[in-house]
Amino acid sequence: MAKLAFLGLGVMGAPMAGHLQKAGHEVTVYNRTASKAQDWADTHSGSAAKTPREAAQGADFVMSCVGNDDDLRSVCVGDDGAFAGMSRGAVLVDHTTVSAAVTREMSAAAEAAGVSFIDAPISGGQAGAENGQLSIMCGGDQAAFDRALPVMEVYSKICRRIGDSGAGQMTKMCNQIAIAGLVQGLSEALHFAEKAGLDGRAVVEVISQGAAGSWQMANRYETMLDDKFEHGFAVDWMRKDLGICLETADETGASLPVTALVDQFYKDVQKMGGARWDTSSLIKRLRAAG
């Protein structure tokens, strides 16, 4: 069992840290809202720290799951950052979805501090975090990954190193690109069924067993048909992620016409007041258009 720190207790981080504590690890948590960290510590019989540096002191592994590039910088670097508190040879595993640029920046800062940095973005949503069934795509040093793997396996169904630093984030971009097209396609199919006067549930029962089947269809069609979008990954976060994808595509020369279009569709959903709706709310845009 290891001594761990977990930085960031959102809808993903809080249950992930809980799985680690339940598995027998000694977990100290940090959250920007201190009361949230203390509530977690009281619930899970863990410890709460006032700064990332304090949480990271003496930890074998530090896990982070925050919001964006600037949030990651704030918990990693500076006088109160995790790198300042970590012992030489410790490993920071970042589960945030961020740009490849900040990943390279944090990897270099970690190396300068004598610690290792693994970019390890996650997929599976809130349910995946709560059930310990996340998909984790990693980049970084092989030896550091091998050391961190048993810790990550506590809350994952698959955890794989794809390549060197940044490869995990690039893979997460592939994930979000694929999801964007899938959700739009599913939204159009269900909207078409409604307009055609078909029973949407009967339609999905049939087509989900063929080539059209997907995780999105299996897990989101019922709430989409019921016009309920208060769960899952928020539109604001998806637009953040798609922005990273499109920016990186410009750098690499990749062509992402469908992703760019769906990003604008999500912008329309935001204008409808759906910033905190989950990503399957694309169908509401179609319904609003008639």
Backbone as a ProteinNet text record, in pm:
[ID]
protein_1_A
[PRIMARY]
MAKLAFLGLGVMGAPMAGHLQKAGHEVTVYNRTASKAQDWADTHSGSAAKTPREAAQGADFVMSCVGNDDDLRSVCVGDDGAFAGMSRGAVLVDHTTVSAAVTREMSAAAEAAGVSFIDAPISGGQAGAENGQLSIMCGGDQAAFDRALPVMEVYSKICRRIGDSGAGQMTKMCNQIAIAGLVQGLSEALHFAEKAGLDGRAVVEVISQGAAGSWQMANRYETMLDDKFEHGFAVDWMRKDLGICLETADETGASLPVTALVDQFYKDVQKMGGARWDTSSLIKRLRAAG
[TERTIARY]
83.8	0	88.1	42.2	124.6	68.5	153.3	110.6	81.6	-41.8	-86.7	-140.2	-133.3	-202.5	-296.1	-413.9	-506.8	-549	-524	-549.4	-667.3	-777.8	-895.7	-1006.4	-1115.7	-1223.4	-1355.7	-1353.9	-1476.2	-1554.8	-1646	-1731.1	-1650	-1530.7	-1444.3	-1344.9	-1277.3	-1170.2	-1214.9	-1327.7	-1372.6	-1394.3	-1469.2	-1484.5	-1355.2	-1270	-1142.8	-1057.2	-1049	-974.4	-1037.4	-1170.8	-1238.8	-1202	-1191	-1150.2	-1010.5	-920.7	-783.9	-780.5	-856.9	-860.6	-922.4	-1029.5	-1096.5	-1004.7	-913.6	-821.2	-709.6	-702.4	-602.9	-487.4	-486.6	-382.5	-407.9	-303.5	-312.4	-324.2	-442.8	-470.5	-488.8	-415.5	-433.6	-485.3	-590.9	-653.5	-636.4	-640.6	-643.2	-750.5	-825.3	-921.8	-920	-943.1	-940.8	-1039.8	-1156.7	-1251.8	-1218.9	-1158.3	-1105.1	-1211.7	-1332.8	-1438.7	-1471.2	-1457.8	-1484.9	-1381.2	-1256.2	-1150.9	-1174.5	-1215.9	-1239.7	-1359.2	-1462.3	-1579.6	-1540	-1454.7	-1408.3	-1329.7	-1239.6	-1156.9	-1243.2	-1346.1	-1434.4	-1513.2	-1556.6	-1636.7	-1554.7	-1429.8	-1348.4	-1236.8	-1235.6	-1131.6	-992.1	-980.7	-852	-805.3	-716.1	-661.8	-679.5	-691.5	-703.1	-585.9	-537.1	-426	-469.4	-400.9	-437.6	-377.1	-269.5	-204.3	-162.8	-144.1	-92.3	43.5	127	259.4	247.3	159.7	139.7	85.8	-7.6	-65.2	40.2	133	230.8	350	369	486	484.4	589.1	602.7	524.4	452.2	369.4	452.9	421.7	486	430.2	299.6	232.1	137.9	134.5	40.9	-48.6	-178.4	-274.7	-345.2	-360.9	-433.2	-547	-658.8	-774.1	-846.7	-800.6	-852.3	-922.5	-933.5	-1019.3	-955.1	-842.1	-783.6	-634.5	-572.4	-427.4	-383.8	-452.4	-413.5	-433.2	-539.8	-562	-449.4	-404.4	-295.1	-166.8	-137.3	-18.7	-28.5	-146.1	-162	-138.2	-168.8	-147.9	-10.6	59.3	189.5	308.8	307.7	427.5	407.1	516	511.3	544.6	552.7	591.8	495.9	366.7	267.5	228.5	297.9	265.7	317.7	262.2	298.1	445.3	503.1	644	734.7	696.4	778.4	774.8	671.8	660.3	697.2	707.6	732.3	877	896.2	1031	1087.2	1218.2	1281.7	1245.2	1208.4	1170.4	1021.4	945.1	799.4	739.4	615.1	549.3	420.6	403.7	276.3	201.3	80.1	-6.2	-119.3	-123.7	-226.1	-340.4	-460.2	-579.3	-662.2	-616	-688.8	-677.7	-781.6	-771.3	-720.5	-597.6	-533.9	-464.8	-401.2	-329.8	-199.6	-153.5	-23.6	87.6	66	167.9	191.2	83.5	103	154.4	121.1	175.8	328.3	375.4	520.7	584.4	516.6	565.4	576.1	471.5	472.6	571.4	586.8	684.1	825.2	856.3	988.9	1008.1	902.9	911.9	930.6	863.3	878.5	1020.8	1074.6	1211.9	1309.8	1288.3	1376.1	1365.9	1248.5	1227.8	1270.6	1314.4	1359.4	1247.8	1130.9	1017.8	970.8	884.1	832	690.5	651.8	519.4	457.9	338.2	263.9	135.6	114.8	-15.5	-108.1	-221.8	-310.9	-456.8	-500.6	-641.6	-733.3	-857.6	-951.9	-1077	-1143.6	-1271.4	-1361.6	-1490.7	-1586.8	-1690	-1668	-1765	-1776.8	-1870.8	-1892.4	-1923.9	-2004.8	-2038.8	-1915.3	-1826.4	-1702.5	-1615.3	-1610.1	-1531.6	-1592.9	-1724.4	-1791.8	-1782.9	-1784.6	-1780.2	-1638.9	-1539.7	-1401.8	-1377.4	-1441.1	-1434.4	-1389.5	-1289	-1240.5	-1143.4	-1139.2	-1034.2	-928.2	-803.8	-695.6	-589.2	-558.8	-460.3	-340	-221.2	-107.1	10.2	83.7	208.5	314.1	438.6	546.2	645.4	736.7	843	786	837	785.7	802.6	918.7	943.2	849.6	826.5	735	592.6	553.8	420.1	403.9	504.2	496.2	476.8	541.3	527.4	388.1	333.2	203.2	85.2	107.5	-1.4	-86.3	-26.9	-111.4	-202.9	-161.2	-245.2	-362.5	-334.4	-440.2	-537.9	-490.7	-579	-692.6	-678.7	-783.3	-914.1	-905.1	-1028	-1039.2	-972.8	-979.1	-1019	-1076.1	-1099.1	-991.1	-927.7	-810.4	-722	-592.9	-494.7	-373.7	-344.7	-239.2	-148.9	-19.5	76.4	80.3	55	51.7	187.6	263.1	392.8	454.9	545	615.8	523.7	578.5	501	415.5	287.9	193.7	108.9	153.4	78.6	-57.8	-66.3	-194.5	-294.1	-249.5	-338.3	-379.2	-287	-320.6	-426.1	-414.4	-512.4	-647.9	-649.5	-776.3	-842.2	-761.4	-818	-887.1	-825.2	-889.9	-1024.3	-1026.6	-1149	-1259.2	-1226.1	-1326.6	-1371.8	-1279.9	-1316	-1418.4	-1393.6	-1485.1	-1621.5	-1621.3	-1747	-1831	-1766.3	-1840.3	-1923.5	-1862.6	-1935.7	-2042.7	-2012.2	-2109.6	-2234.9	-2216.1	-2331.5	-2417.5	-2353.1	-2430.8	-2508.1	-2444.7	-2511.6	-2629.1	-2609.1	-2716.8	-2831	-2796.4	-2899.3	-2983.3	-2917.7	-2990.6	-3078.7	-3028.8	-3107.7	-3233.4	-3219.3	-3335.3	-3432.8	-3379.8	-3465	-3542.4	-3474.1	-3539.4	-3651.3	-3624.1	-3725.6	-3848.3	-3825	-3936.5	-4019.7	-3953.6	-4023.9	-4099.5	-4046.7	-4111.1	-4223.4	-4244.8	-4350.9	-4319.2	-4190.4	-4149.1	-4131.5	-4138.7	-4110.8	-3959	-3903.1	-3757.2	-3693.6	-3758.8	-3703.3	-3702.2	-3807	-3810.8	-3703.5	-3683.6	-3580.2	-3442.8	-3412.6	-3280.4	-3262.2	-3368.4	-3359.1	-3309.5	-3352.1	-3311.4	-3174.2	-3156.7	-3033	-2911	-2933.9	-2820.4	-2753.5	-2825.2	-2769.7	-2695.6	-2692.9	-2621.8	-2501.9	-2465.3	-2344.3	-2354.1	-2475.2	-2491.9	-2467.7	-2457.2	-2443.8	-2318.5	-2328.5	-2214.9	-2241.4	-2138.7	-2154.2	-2251.8	-2239.3	-2328.4	-2474	-2499	-2635.8	-2687.2	-2607.4	-2651.5	-2676.5	-2596.8	-2601.9	-2675.9	-2708.4	-2767.3	-2901.2	-2940.9	-3060.1	-3186.3	-3199	-3322.2	-3337.8	-3231.2	-3240	-3256.4	-3198.7	-3218.6	-3364.9	-3425.5	-3566.8	-3655.5	-3612.2	-3689.8	-3656.5	-3566.4	-3526.8	-3467.7	-3381.7	-3315.5	-3164.3	-3102.9	-2960.7	-2883.1	-2923.8	-2861.7	-2750.7	-2703.5	-2599.1	-2484.4	-2377.7	-2270.3	-2179	-2106.8	-2001.1	-2062.2	-2035.5	-2100.7	-2053.6	-2144	-2114.7	-1996.3	-1988.6	-1875.5	-1742.6	-1736.7	-1612.1	-1583.6	-1687.6	-1667.6	-1613.7	-1665.7	-1614.5	-1468.8	-1433.2	-1293	-1206.1	-1252.3	-1175.3	-1168.1	-1281	-1279.8	-1193.9	-1188.7	-1099.4	-953.6	-916.5	-781.1	-757.1	-856	-844	-821	-901	-893.8	-764.4	-720.1	-593.3	-476.7	-479.6	-372.5	-377.3	-498.9	-512	-446.8	-461.2	-395.3	-244	-192.3	-47.8	4	-75.2	-29.4	-66.8	-159.5	-205.4	-318.3	-380	-493.6	-618.7	-704.6	-829.9	-945	-1019	-1127.6	-1256	-1309.4	-1427.7	-1550.8	-1576.1	-1694.2	-1678.8	-1560.8	-1535.8	-1558.4	-1509.4	-1527.7	-1675.7	-1750.6	-1893.5	-1967.8	-1937.8	-2006.3	-1969.5	-1847.3	-1808.7	-1901	-1933	-2025	-2166.9	-2204.8	-2336.8	-2343.7	-2233.8	-2230	-2234.8	-2177.9	-2187	-2333	-2408.2	-2551.1	-2623.1	-2585.2	-2646.7	-2616.1	-2493.4	-2458.6	-2549.7	-2574.9	-2660.1	-2804.1	-2841.6	-2975.7	-2985.1	-2875.1	-2872.5	-2823.1	-2761.7	-2722.4	-2577.4	-2511.2	-2369	-2338.9	-2433	-2410.5	-2488.6	-2562	-2624.9	-2515.5	-2546.4	-2445.3	-2439.3	-2337.5	-2306.1	-2414.6	-2498.6	-2604	-2713.8	-2704.2	-2803.5	-2799.9	-2711.1	-2712.3	-2850.3	-2924.5	-3057.5	-3153.2	-3131.9	-3219	-3205.7	-3088.8	-3068.1	-3151.6	-3157.4	-3235.9	-3385	-3428.9	-3569.4	-3608.9	-3519.6	-3549.9	-3563.2	-3489.5	-3494.3	-3620.1	-3695.2	-3819.1	-3801.5
-118.6	0	124.8	228.1	345.8	466.3	564.9	694.7	781.9	832.5	902.1	1040.4	1127.9	1256.2	1262.6	1321.7	1340.8	1487.1	1553	1695.7	1718.5	1768.2	1794.1	1695	1742.2	1653.6	1689	1695.7	1717.3	1588.4	1584.9	1466.8	1343.9	1363.8	1251.5	1222.4	1327	1308.5	1253.5	1301.3	1257.2	1105.3	1045.7	900.1	824.2	877.6	810.9	805.8	917.8	920.3	825.3	815.7	723.4	579.1	542	404.9	375.3	471.7	451.5	431.2	511.7	498.1	363.2	324.1	197.2	79.3	95.1	-12.8	-29.4	62.1	47.9	144.7	231.1	332.2	443	513.2	626.4	752.9	811.2	919.7	1053.6	1152.7	1291.5	1370.9	1446.7	1517.7	1668.2	1733.9	1880.5	1921.2	2023.9	2082.8	2233.2	2304.5	2450.4	2502.1	2438.7	2467.4	2375.3	2432.4	2351.3	2268.1	2321.4	2247.4	2116.9	2116.9	1995.5	1888.2	1930.2	1834.9	1778.4	1863.4	1816.4	1722.8	1753.6	1663.9	1526.4	1526.1	1398.5	1321.1	1390.9	1326.1	1267.5	1340.9	1291.9	1169	1170.7	1060.3	934.2	951.7	836.7	802.9	870.4	846.4	870	973.7	1013.4	1142	1213.1	1338.2	1448.1	1572	1686.9	1780.7	1840.7	1934.6	2070.9	2175	2311	2354.9	2289.7	2324.4	2196	2202.9	2085.9	2041.5	2138.5	2104.2	2021.9	2064	1991.5	1851.4	1839.9	1708.6	1614.6	1668.9	1587.3	1544.8	1605.8	1575.1	1429.4	1358.4	1218.7	1121.4	1169.5	1080.9	1005.9	880.2	803.1	843.4	870.6	911.4	1026.9	1122.4	1233.8	1226.3	1219.9	1215.2	1349.8	1403.8	1530	1511.3	1577.1	1574.1	1707.5	1807.6	1942.8	1985.9	2117.3	2162	2186.8	2260.2	2302.7	2328	2384.4	2408.1	2491.6	2604	2692.9	2626.1	2546.7	2474.2	2375.8	2309.7	2213.4	2283.7	2395.4	2471.8	2510.6	2554	2605.4	2498.1	2371.3	2266.5	2201.5	2226.6	2160.5	2248.6	2372.1	2456.3	2570.2	2638.5	2747.4	2699.3	2793.5	2761.5	2664.6	2672.6	2584.6	2468	2451.9	2346.1	2210.6	2107.2	1970.7	1940.5	1991	1960.1	2006.3	2116.6	2169.1	2078.7	1996.1	1909.6	1765.2	1725.8	1585.2	1545.4	1422.9	1368.1	1326.1	1331.3	1289.4	1143.8	1118.5	984.7	956.9	1046.7	1028.7	1054	1014.5	1023.8	1104.2	1202.9	1274.6	1222.3	1175.7	1123.5	1223.7	1284.1	1385.8	1328.1	1326.8	1274.6	1383.6	1508.1	1618.1	1609.1	1651.2	1666.1	1807.6	1817.8	1947.1	1942.6	2053.1	2058.4	1980	1936.6	1869.5	1966.5	2095.5	2196.1	2205.9	2213.9	2224.1	2092	1981	1852.6	1851.8	1899.3	1906.5	2001.4	2111	2209.8	2148.2	2077	2017	1900.7	1829	1719.3	1772.3	1885.4	1946.4	1999.4	2059.1	2110.1	1995.8	1884.6	1767.8	1714.7	1705.9	1656.6	1745.6	1876.9	1970.7	1953	1908.6	1888.2	1748.7	1665.4	1532	1431.4	1459	1367	1331	1233	1188.9	1241.2	1258.3	1309.4	1219	1169.1	1085.3	1157.7	1183.5	1236.1	1117.1	1121.4	1005.1	1048	1115.5	1155.4	1033.7	1058.1	949.3	963.3	850.1	848.4	748	776.4	688.7	765.5	897.3	982.3	960.3	1032.3	1024.4	882.4	811.9	673.9	585.9	606.1	528.4	553.4	679.8	712.6	649.4	658.5	604.7	452.8	388.2	241.7	185.4	272.8	226.9	158.6	210.3	146.9	246.2	324.8	425	366	428.2	400.2	508.5	467.9	563.5	547.2	658.6	659.1	740.7	682.7	743.1	774.3	877.1	911	938.7	906.2	931.8	817.4	827.2	728.4	591.3	488.5	352.8	306.6	332.4	285.5	353.2	483.8	556	505.6	479.5	424.1	289.1	203.2	69.9	77.9	175.1	192.8	241.9	330.8	391.2	302.7	206.9	125.6	57.9	-7.9	-73.7	23.5	147.7	248.4	283.6	310	348.1	234.4	111.8	-2.1	-11.3	56.8	55.2	112.2	212.1	273.6	266.1	169.9	159.5	20	13.2	-115.9	-142.8	-35.5	-48.1	72.2	48.6	155.7	119.1	201	164.7	283.3	258.2	359.9	359.4	475.5	486.7	526.9	605.8	651.6	748.4	832.7	927.5	1040	1133.1	1241.6	1311.9	1328.7	1391.7	1293.2	1169	1069.1	1040.2	1046.3	1024.7	1132.9	1257.4	1368.2	1361.6	1325.1	1312.4	1202.8	1094.2	986.3	1031.5	1110.9	1163.7	1253.7	1325.5	1406.7	1318.1	1205.2	1109.5	1065.7	1041.3	998.9	1103.7	1229.4	1335.8	1361.8	1350.2	1365.5	1259.3	1136	1026.1	1046.6	1089.4	1110.3	1219	1327.9	1439.4	1393	1316.9	1267.7	1166.9	1080.1	978.9	1041.3	1140.7	1201.8	1278.4	1347	1416.9	1318.1	1210	1108.4	1046.7	1015	958.2	1058.1	1184.9	1288.5	1297.8	1295.8	1305	1182.5	1064.9	942.6	945.3	984.3	988.4	1098.9	1211.9	1321.8	1279.3	1210.2	1160.4	1062.9	974	877.9	948.4	1052.1	1128	1192.7	1254.5	1323.1	1224.3	1103.2	1000.1	929	964.8	903.3	764.1	732.3	599.5	596.6	478.4	456.5	451.3	556.8	566.1	449.8	401.3	288.4	160.8	140.2	23	33.4	154.2	175.9	140.2	192.2	167.5	20.8	-43.7	-186.6	-268.2	-227.8	-299.9	-255.4	-124.2	-78.3	-89.1	-91.4	-102.6	-238.6	-337	-471.6	-492.4	-387.8	-395.4	-302.6	-261.6	-182.2	-42.5	4.8	139	144.5	30.4	26.8	97	162.4	231.4	249.8	286.7	317.4	431.6	533.6	648.4	606.7	521.5	475.7	395.9	303.5	216.9	294.3	397.8	466.4	599.4	652.3	785.8	794.3	691.9	709.4	732.8	664.5	678.1	819.5	873.4	1009	1112.2	1085.3	1175.1	1175.7	1058.8	1051.1	1117.1	1109.8	1168.5	1315.9	1370	1511.5	1544.4	1455.1	1474.7	1479.3	1588.3	1609.1	1661.4	1614.9	1668.2	1577.2	1484.8	1392.3	1396.1	1329	1310.7	1432.4	1434.8	1531.5	1659.5	1773.4	1899.3	1955.5	2027.1	2090.2	2186.1	2263.6	2355.7	2282.2	2165.9	2089	2028.4	1986.9	1930.8	2036.6	2157.8	2263.7	2295.9	2290.1	2308	2202.8	2078	1967.8	1977.1	2009.9	2020.2	2137.2	2242.7	2353.3	2308.6	2224	2168.2	2083	2002	1916.3	2000.2	2103	2184.5	2264.8	2313.3	2386.5	2294.2	2173.6	2077.7	2032.4	2019.8	1982.9	2088	2214.5	2320.4	2304.2	2263	2246.3	2126	2018.9	1894.6	1882.2	1966.9	1958.9	1860.6	1812.2	1719.8	1796.6	1729.9	1790.1	1734.3	1822.4	1780.1	1857	1841.7	1921.3	1889.9	1762.5	1726.7	1775.9	1760.9	1807.7	1957.6	2032.6	2177.9	2214.1	2139.3	2165.9	2134.5	2020	1981.8	2077.1	2126.9	2226.9	2348.8	2391	2504	2467.5	2342.3	2298	2306.1	2267	2278.9	2425.9	2513.2	2656.6	2700.9	2647.4	2676.5	2628.7	2510.7	2457.2	2548.8	2599.1	2693.8	2816.2	2866.7	2983.9	2954.1	2828.2	2786.2	2774.5	2798.1	2783.9	2648.7	2572.8	2436	2415.4	2515.2	2502.4	2385.2	2356.9	2249.3	2123.7	2126.4	2002.1	1905.5	1776.1	1681	1680.8	1616.6	1628.9	1572.4	1482.5	1427.5	1529	1648.5	1753	1811.6	1764	1807.8	1789.1	1689.7	1665.3	1780.6	1853.4	1966.4	2075.2	2090.3	2189.3	2152.8	2024.1	1978.3	1997.7	1965.5	1982.2	2129.4	2216.3	2360.4	2416.1	2354.2	2399.9	2351.5	2264.2	2214.8	2080.9
0	0	0	-68.8	-87.8	-14.2	5	56.4	-65.1	-75.2	-194.8	-161.8	-262.4	-257	-376.3	-356.6	-467.2	-468.3	-583	-597.5	-691.2	-637.3	-718.2	-689	-631.2	-586.5	-653.5	-785.6	-860.9	-873.8	-971.8	-987.5	-1026.5	-1081.4	-1115.7	-1002.6	-957	-860.1	-726	-676.2	-543.1	-536.1	-630.3	-622.3	-650.7	-738.4	-765.8	-639	-568	-442.3	-341.3	-342.6	-252.5	-277.8	-406.1	-439.3	-385.7	-392.6	-345.7	-195	-122.6	23.1	62.2	-7.7	21.2	-6.3	-105.6	-140.3	-38.1	59.2	164.3	156.2	54.9	45.2	147.4	181.8	273.6	190.1	183.2	89.6	162.2	114.2	157.5	39.4	58.7	-52.8	-38.7	-155.3	-161	-260.5	-225.3	-317.3	-298.3	-408.5	-401.2	-297.6	-288.4	-181.2	-64.6	38.9	148.5	218	228.3	297.5	226.6	95.5	18.5	50	65.2	100.8	240.2	333.1	469.3	474.4	396.7	391	338	234.4	179	285.1	354.6	456.3	568.1	608	713.9	667.4	542.9	489.2	468.7	423	382.7	481.4	594.7	696.4	638.7	556.9	501.3	565.3	495.1	545.9	442.2	489.9	401.9	425.4	318	326.4	274.8	320	283.7	150.9	108.8	-18.1	-90.5	-223.2	-294.8	-241.9	-205.2	-152.1	-24.4	64.3	190	163.6	70.1	38.4	-18	-96.7	-168.5	-84.4	30.7	111.9	157.1	122.2	161.6	78	-24.4	-105.8	-208.3	-228.5	-334.2	-470.4	-472	-595.2	-564.7	-656.2	-647.9	-770.9	-750.6	-860	-868	-988.6	-1004.5	-1103.9	-1076.4	-1165.5	-1148.1	-1222.6	-1208	-1336.8	-1362.3	-1470.1	-1604.7	-1605.7	-1732.5	-1716.1	-1818.5	-1817.4	-1697.3	-1674.5	-1564.5	-1428.6	-1416.5	-1290.6	-1264.5	-1369.8	-1353.7	-1311	-1376	-1334.7	-1187.2	-1145.3	-1008.8	-903.6	-933.4	-833.2	-844.3	-953.6	-973.4	-938.9	-985.1	-974.8	-875.4	-842.1	-744.8	-605.1	-513.8	-376.2	-308.8	-343.4	-281.6	-371.1	-484.3	-578.1	-534.5	-593.9	-555.9	-577.6	-687.7	-715.7	-601.4	-535.2	-425.9	-303.5	-292.5	-175.7	-199.9	-326.7	-358.3	-334.3	-290.3	-272.5	-406.8	-420	-545.1	-575.5	-700.5	-740.9	-733.9	-673.1	-667.2	-806.1	-823.6	-954.7	-941.7	-1029.8	-1039.1	-1161	-1138.6	-1244.6	-1265.4	-1383.3	-1409.8	-1491.4	-1432	-1498.8	-1567.5	-1561.9	-1624.6	-1776.6	-1846.7	-1991.3	-2019.1	-2065.7	-2090.1	-2226.5	-2261.7	-2389.3	-2381.1	-2497.7	-2503.1	-2465.1	-2491.4	-2459.8	-2309.5	-2229.9	-2085.3	-2029	-2092.1	-2049.5	-2065.4	-2179.2	-2199.9	-2098.4	-2070	-1973	-1833.8	-1790.8	-1658.5	-1650.3	-1760.5	-1762.6	-1742.6	-1807.9	-1792.2	-1650.4	-1593.7	-1456.8	-1357.3	-1383.4	-1296.2	-1301.3	-1421.4	-1437.2	-1361.9	-1369.6	-1299	-1147.7	-1101.5	-958	-912	-1005.4	-970.1	-951.8	-1012.4	-1003.3	-1144	-1154	-1283.4	-1303.7	-1430.9	-1466	-1571	-1541.6	-1635.6	-1673.4	-1803.3	-1845.3	-1865.3	-1794.4	-1789.6	-1792	-1899.2	-1906.6	-1905.3	-1867.6	-1841.8	-1926.4	-1949	-2018.7	-1948.6	-1949.4	-1883.2	-1804.9	-1790.6	-1725	-1575.9	-1516.5	-1372.2	-1328.1	-1406.7	-1371.1	-1370.2	-1466.7	-1471.6	-1350.4	-1306.1	-1187.3	-1063.3	-1052.1	-933.6	-927	-1043.2	-1047.9	-1060.8	-1068.8	-1084.4	-1216.6	-1323.6	-1454.3	-1562.3	-1532.7	-1626.8	-1728.3	-1845	-1942.9	-1926.7	-1911.5	-1886.5	-1994.9	-2060.1	-2169.3	-2125.1	-2129.5	-2062.4	-2155.5	-2116.8	-2181.9	-2076.6	-2108.3	-2013.2	-2007.5	-1913.8	-1897.5	-1863.3	-1929.6	-1908.9	-1764.5	-1704.9	-1568.6	-1469.5	-1487.7	-1398.7	-1416.4	-1541.3	-1567	-1499.5	-1511.7	-1451.7	-1300.6	-1238.6	-1093.8	-1057	-1139	-1107.8	-1147.8	-1237	-1290.9	-1183.5	-1081.7	-981	-906.7	-893.6	-828.3	-919.1	-1045.6	-1139.8	-1165.1	-1155	-1179.1	-1077.4	-965.3	-862.6	-917.2	-1007.1	-1058.9	-1211.1	-1272.6	-1418.7	-1464.8	-1584.9	-1649.8	-1752.7	-1802.6	-1888.7	-1865.8	-1855.9	-1837.4	-1921.4	-2021.2	-2116	-2144.2	-2149.4	-2192.3	-2344.7	-2403.9	-2549.2	-2604.7	-2528.2	-2576.3	-2478.2	-2529.3	-2444.3	-2397.6	-2322.4	-2264.6	-2370.2	-2339.7	-2431.9	-2508.9	-2517.6	-2595.3	-2533.1	-2401.4	-2335.8	-2372.9	-2369.3	-2405.7	-2552.7	-2639.1	-2780.6	-2800.7	-2725.8	-2735.4	-2684.2	-2575.5	-2525.2	-2630.3	-2707	-2815	-2918	-2949.8	-3041	-2983.9	-2854	-2786.2	-2801.6	-2776.2	-2782.5	-2926.6	-3021	-3162.5	-3201.5	-3159.7	-3192.8	-3126.1	-3000.1	-2928.2	-2994.4	-3035.5	-3095.5	-3214.1	-3303.4	-3419.7	-3383.2	-3285	-3243.3	-3183	-3095.8	-3030.1	-3130.6	-3224	-3325.5	-3413.1	-3451.4	-3531.4	-3457.8	-3329.3	-3248.7	-3233.3	-3211.4	-3198	-3324.9	-3439.3	-3565.5	-3587.6	-3551.2	-3570.1	-3484.1	-3357.1	-3268.3	-3309.1	-3351.9	-3399	-3524	-3612.5	-3734.2	-3698.4	-3603.4	-3560.9	-3505.2	-3425.5	-3369.5	-3480.4	-3575.2	-3683.8	-3772.9	-3781.1	-3863.6	-3789.5	-3663.5	-3586.9	-3536.9	-3525.4	-3480.2	-3328.9	-3272.4	-3130.6	-3115.1	-3055.6	-3045.7	-2973.3	-2868.4	-2793	-2876.6	-2953.2	-3040.9	-3148.8	-3201.5	-3303.4	-3248.6	-3130.2	-3071.3	-3035.5	-2988.8	-2954.7	-3073.9	-3192.7	-3313.1	-3362.1	-3381.9	-3446.8	-3355.3	-3223.1	-3132	-3139.5	-3193.9	-3205.7	-3337.1	-3419.3	-3546.9	-3550	-3669.6	-3688.1	-3627.2	-3597.5	-3541.4	-3391.2	-3326.8	-3181.7	-3132	-3014.8	-2954	-2805.2	-2731.1	-2588.4	-2571.8	-2655	-2643.8	-2662.5	-2759.9	-2783.7	-2664.1	-2615.1	-2505.5	-2376.9	-2351.3	-2223	-2223.1	-2340.7	-2345.1	-2417.5	-2491.4	-2574.4	-2492.4	-2377.7	-2299.8	-2243.9	-2186.9	-2132.2	-2243.6	-2358.9	-2472.3	-2515.1	-2523.4	-2559.9	-2454.5	-2328.7	-2219.1	-2196.3	-2277.5	-2267.7	-2130.3	-2081.2	-1952.2	-1973.7	-1929.1	-1958.1	-1837.4	-1718.3	-1597.4	-1544.3	-1625.5	-1581	-1682.4	-1649.8	-1748	-1764.1	-1874.5	-1902.8	-1960	-1895.6	-1930.4	-2064.4	-2130.8	-2259.7	-2248.1	-2139.5	-2122.1	-2128.1	-2061.8	-2059.5	-2197.1	-2266.4	-2399.1	-2494.9	-2485.7	-2572.9	-2539.5	-2412.2	-2374.6	-2441	-2434.5	-2492.7	-2645.1	-2708.5	-2855	-2900.6	-2820.8	-2853	-2855.1	-2758.4	-2755.6	-2879.6	-2916.6	-3035.3	-3161.1	-3177.2	-3298.6	-3304.1	-3189.8	-3185	-3219.8	-3166.3	-3194.4	-3339.4	-3395.5	-3536.6	-3626.5	-3589.4	-3666.7	-3662.1	-3545.5	-3529.3	-3606.5	-3610.9	-3673.1	-3820.4	-3865.2	-4004.2	-4024.3	-3914.8	-3926.5	-3969.1	-4044.3	-4089.4	-4006.1	-3937	-3848.8	-3880.8	-4000.8	-4038.5	-3955.2	-3925.1	-3846.5	-3702.7	-3646.7	-3510.1	-3499.6	-3596.3	-3596.2	-3602.9	-3682.4	-3696.2	-3566.3	-3507.7	-3383.7	-3270.6	-3269.1	-3170	-3178.1	-3298.9	-3315.9	-3273.8	-3294	-3247.3	-3093.8	-3027.8	-2882.2	-2838.7	-2919.2	-2891	-2894.4	-2990.3	-2997.1	-2870.8	-2822.4	-2700.4	-2581.8	-2574.1	-2468.2	-2473.1	-2593	-2608.7	-2567.8	-2572.9	-2529.1	-2377.1	-2308.1	-2162.9	-2117.2	-2209.7	-2179	-2144	-2089.3	-2058.1	-1965.6	-1873.2	-1777.3	-1812.6	-1924.1	-1970.7	-2013.2	-2014.3	-2060.4	-2213.2	-2265.8	-2408.5	-2499.9	-2448.4	-2533.7	-2563.2	-2506.6	-2527.5	-2668.6	-2753.6	-2893.9	-2956.9	-2911.8	-2970.1	-2940.8	-2832.1	-2800.7	-2906.6	-2961.5	-3067.8	-3190.3	-3224	-3338.5	-3311.6	-3190.4	-3156.3	-3159.9	-3114.7	-3113.1	-3255.9	-3347.7	-3486.8	-3558	-3490.8	-3550	-3615
[MASK]
++++++++++++++++++++++++++++++++++++++++++++++++++++++++++++++++++++++++++++++++++++++++++++++++++++++++++++++++++++++++++++++++++++++++++++++++++++++++++++++++++++++++++++++++++++++++++++++++++++++++++++++++++++++++++++++++++++++++++++++++++++++++++++++++++++++++++++++++++++++++++++++++++

